[in-house]
Amino acid sequence: MLLSELAEKELIQVKDGARYGKLANTELLFDPATGKIEGFEVSLKTASFFQANKANKKKEFISWKEIILIGKDRILFNETDSFNDDSGYS
């Protein structure tokens, strides 16, 4: 499968059916030493205009290990981890 084909797939959390948009709208995180994909960073949608400040913007991390199924149109995954944009993911 080509990366361009993966990019058009929609990310859906199995637990509650939440939609996280298309994979193309995420940041790919990988281990530079091995080249293995660690996961994807997704910006949270905020309901408030005042929370849209980029310094306080929250993000979620979808670990590659949490992916259950890569289907024709969707990628299903279990859990995400939340973190603040300024702290980074660890």
BELRAWO-V661641 format. One record per pair of residues at least 24 apart in sequence whose ideal C-beta (glycine too) atoms are under 6 Angstrom apart, sorted by the first residue. I is the first residue (numbers start at 1). J is the second residue. If there is no record, write none. Layout:
# BELRAWO-V661641
{{I | J} {I | J}}
This chain:
# BELRAWO-V661641
{{9 | 74} {9 | 75} {10 | 74} {11 | 75} {12 | 74} {12 | 76} {14 | 76} {37 | 64} {39 | 63} {39 | 64} {57 | 85} {58 | 82} {59 | 85} {61 | 89}}
